[in-house]
């Protein structure tokens, strides 16, 4: 659990957008050829992939920058691209996401690092890599360092994204770390290789389990030995902490005198590509926003849990993270009761997943079969059902001082326990018009006792292409009638 979930949510929603993060590292283009496998080639024992589409995204340091942009932060990236088509495409992808690419160095004699993955169904069949193995020329390295120096002014943190493609040499790492420390900026490195001395003096490194094993010589399967070796490495490199990603086991934080374990969020894993980029990006912007280290690590772990459920390299997006925070930190029925500020992000995440959003509203005081029938029929109109619930004050304004019988917090939890309901949100006004305008549902549902022209929000929903549905009421059932019968001591209907 987070130490202070309220502060975490506030920082994510309001402070991330004010942070500017510099990413220095290996830029690459990730290209995906998607298709289906239905047979084996007669020419060789390999699958034949019938390609149906092609997609491209930024990989390596570019994916770190996309994660930062997806979280709402302002990202500026420094690295190399070639003068080829792939380099132009990579720059376009970054710029379209709002990433500042001005300091990127273009090299005429070096191709843009490109990885082409062939996906058959949901499985990677083969990967093709295009890159230059030769060292970067000193003159080109000087140009890169000049770009870093210019970009450092006004940033809140620095990320070194090392994919061992030639950008982060020992001299570049040491100069960037020294310049950042002179400015009091945190530096986080996603390391590669066996020799981590070039990261000396950084704030933290974020290797995965295998990478830490290669760097320390400790057995990858013995976590106690691995963590002990990692702590010795932390001291040697003068780091504040090491965040070790452990795949399905979560993240371990190695800090002076302690090892903190953050368990993973249980979910189906499709592809771990880019998960490390998400971790280091989220960790950097979390620390830069003033989160405590433990909460920043837990936030990074939560973000990684979202991206591993996607196929291919894909960055985190703010609505997804906010929705996951809500889901992960509230359990059972209460997890469906949202403040409007969080529900907006949850609706964005549902809509991004292709869900059809349905909205209905009411007092739902003394729940009865008529209410249940309305909710069941409303849920059949789409994929997610949101119930706008009148607060106690608004019920009194509509029904009189003797109502509601059941307080709004209890009514909300009762509704959230029902299978058809995906979210409950309270509103204090006498009508849900502002809720409807904010959430922009695809379908607005009301009971058949209303005429279409009487339905609040009907015109608005239709204006953005939505649908208004009136469902038949169950005759003879109402809360007022039930209350009157109880007060009169009359037998049940």
N, C-alpha and C positions, 0 to 999 in steps of 0.2 A: 504494500500500500504506500501511497505518497504521504510524505510528512504533512503537507498542506495542500490538499487537492484544490481548494478554493483559489489559493495563490497561483498554482500551476495553471489552472484554467484561465485566470485573469491574464497572466503573462503571455500565454499562448495566443489568446484572442486579441490582446491589445498591445503588447510590447514587441512581439516578434516583428511586426511591420515596421518598427522604428530601428531595427538592428541592421547593420551593414557588415557583411562577412566577406573577407578575401579568401579565395581558393587558389592555391598554387599547385600545379601538378600536371599529370599526363592526361591530355585530352584525347578522346577517341570517338569514333562514330560506331554505334551499335546498329547493325542492319539485321532485320529478321525476315526470312522467307517462310511464310506460313502455308501449310498444306495438309493433306491427308495421305496416309500410307495404306495401300490396299493390296500390294503385291511385292514380291522380291524380284530384283532385276535378273533377267536371264543371262546377263553378261558377267555378273559377279554376285556373291552372296550378300548383297546389300539391299536395303529397302528403297523402293522408288517412291519419292515424295511428289505428289501432284500439287504444284504450287498454285495457291489461289489468291494470295495477296502478299504485299511487301510493306514493311514498316521500318522506320528509322528513328533513332533517338540518340541523345548524347550519352556517352559512356565515360567511365573513369572520373576524372575531375569535373567533366561536364555534367555527369549525373549528380555529383555532389552539389553543384550549382543549381541544377534543376530541383533537387530536394529543398534547398534553401528557398528558392523562388516559390515552390509549392507550399512551403510553410509561411509564406508572406514576407520573408526577409528580403533585403536587397543584396543581391549577390554580384560580386565582381570576380572575374576569373582570369588567371594568367597561365599561359602554356604555349604550346606550339601547334600550328596546323600547317598543312601543305598548301600549295597554290592549285591543288587539284579540285575536282568536282566534290569529293567527299569533304574537303575543308570548307568549301563554300556552304555546303549543306549543313555542316555542323555549326558554323557561325549563325546561319539562319535559324536553326532550331533553338539555339541559346538566346538569340535576340528576341525571338517570338515569345519566349517565356519571361522576358523582362530582365535577363542577365546582362550585365555590363561586360562587353567583350572587347572594349577599346584597348586594354593592355596586351591582348593576345599577339604573339609574334608569328608572322607568316614566313615560312621557309620555302624557297623555290626548289631546293635540292633534296627535300625530305618529304615523303608522302605522309598524309594524314593517317594516323593509326586507325585501322578499320577492322572490326570483327563482324563477320557474317555468320549468323546462326540459322540453320535449317531446322524448322520445327515441324514434326509430323504428329498431328493430333495435339497433345499437350506435352510431348516429349522432344527434347533436343536430339537430333539425329547426328549432326556434325557441325563443327565450327571452323570457319576459314579466317585466318589472320593475315592482314597486310600491314607491314611495319618495317622500319629500317633499324638494323641492329647496331649501326655505327654510332660512336659517341657524338654528342652535339659540339659544334665548333665553339671556341672560346668567345668569338665575336658575337655569336648568337646568344650565348649565355649572358653576356654583358647586356644585350638588348632586353633579355628577359628580366634581369635584375633591375634595370632602369624602370621597367613597367611595374615591378613590385614596389619599388621605392615611391613611385608616383601614386600608386593605388593605396598605400598604407595610411595616408592621411584621411582621417574620418571613418576608419573601420573600427568595429568593436571586437573582432576576433579574427584569427587566421587559421586556415586549414591547409595542411600539407597532404595532398592526395597522391600517394606514391603507387604507381603500377609498374615501376621498373622499366619504363619506356624511354628514359634518358633525361627527363626534366629535372628531377630532384637529385642532382649530384650532391656529394658531400659539401662542396663549397656553397652551392645554392641553399641547401638546408641550413647550414650554419649562419649564413648571412641573413636569411629571412628570419630565423629564430632570434638572432641578436637584435635585429632592427625592431622586431615586434616587442621583445622584452624591454627595450629602451623606451617604448611607448606605453608599457604596462598592459599590453594586450595578451590575452590567452592564446596559446598556439596548440592545436590538436593535430596529431599526425596519424594517418592511416598507413602503417608501415609495410614495407616489403623487404625481402632479402634475409640474410643471416646476420648481417652486421648492422646493429641499430645505433652505432655511435654517432652517426650524422644527425640523429634526433636529440642529441644531448641539449638539455636546457629547455626543451619544450614543456608545456604545461602537462600534457598527457599524450599517450599513444593509445590506439584502439585496434590491436591485432586480433585476429581470430585465434582459435585454439591451436590450429596447426602452425600458423605463423609464429606464435609465441614459442611453440615447441622447437621449431627450426632455429629460432634466434637464441634459445637458451640451452638446447641440447637435452632438455627434460622430456621424458616420455609423454606423448600426447594423451595416453589413456590414464595416466596417474595424475589426477587433478591436484592432489596435495603437493606432490613434487613439482608440478608445473607452476603452481601458485608460489611456492617457496622460491623457485628459480626466477619467477617473474618479479618478486619483491626485491631480490638481489639486483636484478636488472634495473628496476625502478630507481634504486639508490645510486647505482653506477651512472645512470643517465641524468640524475638530478631532476626527476619528474615528480609532479605532485601526485599523480595516480596513473594507473594503467587500467583501462576498461577492456576486459577480455570477452569477446563474443563467443558463446558456447553453443551456437545453433539451438537445438531444441531445449537446452538446459538454461537458456537465458544469457545473462551477462554477469561476470564477476568483476568487482572493483578492487584492485590491489592498491591500498593506501597505507601510509605509515601506521604500523601496529595493528592493521585489521584487513580482513578480507570480507567484503560484502557481496552477497549473492542476490541477484534479482531474477526470479524465475520467469520463464517465457510465458506468454499468453497462449493457451491451447487453441490451435486452429489448424486447418488443413494447409499443408505447405505445398505449393505448386513449383516455386522457383526461388532459390536464395540469391540469384544474380542481383547485385546492387544493394543487398541488405546492409553491407558494411558502409556503403556510401550514405545510406539513410541514417545509420547510427551516428556516424561522425558529424553529419550535417545537423541533426537534431540536437546532439550533445553540445555542439559549438554554439548554436543560437540560444539554447537553453541557458548555458553558462553566461553568455553575453547579455542575456535578459535578466540576470540576477537570481536565477534559481539556485537553490542549494545543490551541491554535487549529487547527492542521493536522488533528489527529484529529477535532476537533469538526466541522469542515467536511466531512471525508470521511464522517463518520457521517451528517450531514445529507444529503449527496449519495446515500448508500446508501438512506436512508429514502425520499427522493423517487423513487428508482428503483422502489421497491415500489408506491407509490401511483399512479404514472402507468400501471401495468398494470391498474388498476381503472377501471370505467366510472362517471362521476359523481364528485362530491366525496366523498372517503372518507379518514378519518384513518389513520395508521400505528398498528400495534399491536405491543407488545413482542415477542411470539413471532415475528411476521413479521420484525422487525428482527434479532433474534438468529439466526434461520434464514438470513437473507440475509447476515449477517456471516460466518457459517460457510461459506456457499456461495461468497462472493466472495473470501475470503482463503485458501481451500485449493483446490487444483486436483487434477483427475484422481481417482485412486483414493482418496487420503487424505481427500478431501472427504466420503467416506461413513463414515469412522471417527469416531465421536462419543464424547466423554465424556457421561455420563448427564445432567449439568446442561444441556448444550446440546441433547441429543436430546429432552428433555422439551419444549422450546420448538419444535423442529422438528415433533414429533408434533402439538402444538397447532395449528401452522400447516397441516399436512396435513389434520387433522381439520376445521379451519375451512373448508378448500377442498372438503369433502365426501368426502375419501378414506377408504377402508376399510383399517384398519391390521392387518397380519398379523404375528405373531411366531412364530419358531421358535428353537431353541437347540441347542448341541452343542459338541464339542471341535474338530471339523473338522480333525483332525490327519492329514496326508497325504491331501489331497482326492482323491476317487475318484468313479466314475460314480454310486454310490449317493447320495453327498452332492448331486451336481448334480441328480439326479432329484427328491430331496426339495425342494430349493430351487425348482426349476421348478414343481413342483406346488403348493408353498406360495404362490408368487407369484400363481398363478391364483385363489387364494381371496380376493384383494382388490386394492387399488391400490398399497399400499406394503408392502414386506417388510423387517422388522427382524430381524437375526440376533444373538441373544445368544451371545457367544463365551466359553467358559471360559478364564480366565487360565492361565498356566503352573502357578501354585501349585495352582489347583483341579483341573487335569488330573492333576497328580501325586497329589493326594489321592484321585482317583477311579481312576486307572489304574496307579499305582505310580511309583517313582523313575526308571524308564527312559523315561518319557513326560513331555512330548510330544516328538515327533521334531522338530517345527518350532515355533519360538518364537511367542508370541502376537502380537507386532507383525507378523511376517511372515504368520501365518495370517489376521490381520485384513485386511491389504492384499490378499492373494490373494482372499479372499471379496469384498472391495469392488470388485474388478475384474470380477466376474460380473454380467451384465446383469439377472438377476432380483432382485438385492440392492440395496436402497435405503439401508440403514444397518446398520452393525456397531457393537456396543457390548460391551466387555469386562466380565465380572463375576468377582469373586474368590471368591465363595461356591461351595459345592458344588452348589447349585441356583439357578435363575434366579427364584425366587419374588419377591424384592424388586424385581427388574427388572419383572416382570409387573405387580405391584401399582402401581408408579410409572407405567408407560407405558399401562396399561389397554388392551391391544389388543382389536380387535373379533374377531379369529380367532387361536386358538392351534393350531399345527400340530406334530405329532410323527410319527415313523415308525411304521408298522404293527406293529413288534415289541413295542410297548407296549400294555398294556390301558388302557382309559379311566381306571380308578381309579388307575393308576400314574402318570398324567401330572401332573407338578408344575404347579400353577397352574390346573388345569382347573376346580376348584370356584370359584375367584375369578373367572375369566373368565365363567363361566356366571352368577355372581351379579350382574354388571352388564349382562347381556343378550347376552354374546358367545357365540361358537361354538368348539367344540373339534373339530378334524379330524385323523383318523389316515390317513396316506397309505401305500400299500403300499411295502415295501422292495424293493430289487433284490437278489435272493438271491445269496449267494456273495461279496459284497463287504464288507470291513471293514478298517479301518486295521490292526488287530492281525494280521489274516491277511496283509495286504500286507507288513508289517514282518517277519513270520516267514518269508515266502517269500524276501524280500531277504536276510535273515540266512542262510538255508539255501542261497542261490544257485539257487533253483528258477526255472524259466522262468515267464514271465508267464501269468496266467489266460487 
